[in-house]
């Protein structure tokens, strides 16, 4: 089984309030499920990494550990830095990013294969919209009386 995941992460401010989004598709790129979540304070790069972690965890919950062991996953991201770091083309210099890289590496062990592809932002609009949805929801929640 092969799936394609579009992920995005972003922060309003750098660092600032951050969110992640993931669109999980089958091998024909038909949407299976969409997820988003506010993740608190992060830099843009940290949010991009958190989005990949978030997506891999969601896939494990959605399909179960037994199926994911046989699953090939292609993760499409609009962060060139993230794709090049995860494809071992760029070095990891920041301590926080190194920790997130290790989390991803450990999650990858639960899958048959995980690969990363850089795409342009216009091809990642659904995941980007999910990030903004999570951040907008967080903004609304924090502006309610009593918060």
N, C-alpha and C positions, 0 to 999 in steps of 0.2 A: 504494500500500500504506500502511496506517495501523497503527501500533502504539501501545500504551499501556504506560507504564512507571511502576511504583510504586517510589519510592526513599525511603530513610531513612538517616540518619546519626546517630550519637550517641556521646557519650563518658561514661565513668565518672569523674566529676570534671569540672571545667570550668575549665581544660583537664585532660585525663587520657587514658588509653588509649581509643582511638576505633575505631569500625568503621563499615562501610557495607553496605547491602543494596539489591538491585534485583530486581524481579520484572517480567520482560518478557512482555507479553501481546499477543495479536492484537486486532483491532478488536472482537471479541466478548468480550474480557476473559478468554479462555482462556489459561492459562499456557503460554508457550513455553519459558522458561528462567528459573532463579533463580540469583543470584550473591551472594556475600558475601565480605568481606575485612576483616581488621584493618588499620588504616592508621597505627598508631603514636599519637603524642601530638597531640591537637587539641582545640579547643573544640567545643561542640555545633553552633554555626553553621558552623564550618569543615567539620565532618563532614557536615553536610547538603549543603553545596556539593560536597564531595568525592564524595558519593553520586551526584550528577547527572553529574559528570565520569566517574566509574566506569561508570555505566549507558550513557552515550553511547558510550564507548569499547567496551564489551562489545557493543553493538548493531552497531557498525561491524565488529567481528571476526566476529560471528555471521552477518551478512548480506552483508558485503563493501561496498566503497566505491561500486561502481556502483549497487547496489540502494538504498543509503541516500540517494543523490542524489534519488531519486524518492519517498522515504519521508516521511510525515507522522507526527510523534511528539508524543504528549500525555504529559507527565510530571506525575504526581500526587504531591504532597508534603504532609506534614502540618506543615511549617514555614510559617506565614503570612509571616514575615519574608522567607524565601527566595523564596516565590512573588511577593510584592509587589516585591522588589528585581529579580527577573528579568523581571517584567512592567513594569518602569520606573515603579512607583508609589511606591517608597521610594528615597531616596538611599543610596548606599554610602559609609559613613564610615570603616570599618576598612580599613587597608592590605592585610591578609591576605585579606579578603573581596573587595576590588577585584581582586586578582590572580586569585583563583579565578573571579570573574565573567568576566574576560577569557578565561580558559581555556574556560569554557562557551561564551562568545560565539564563539570560534574554532572549537570543535567543532560548533556549530550550523550553520556554513557548509557542512558536509558533508551536510546534510539538506535536503530540500525545504522542510520547515517543522517548527519545534519550538515547542510552546507549553507553558505551565505552569498547573497548576490546584491550588489549595489544597483539601485534603480534611481531614476530621477524623481523629484518630488511630485511632478504631475501624474506619475504612475502610482503614487502612494496616498492619494487623496482620502480614501476611505479610512485608513489608519490614522491619518492626520486629523480628520474630523472627529474620530473617537477620542483623541487626546484633548482636543478643544472642548468636547462635550464633558469629559471628566473634570477639566479645569473650570468650566462654566458652572457645573454643578457644585464644585467645591466653593467657588465664589459665592453662589447663592446660599449655601449652607452656613458659611462663616459670616454672612451679612444678616442672618436672622437674629431677632432679639434673643438674648440669653447666651449668645456665643461670644 
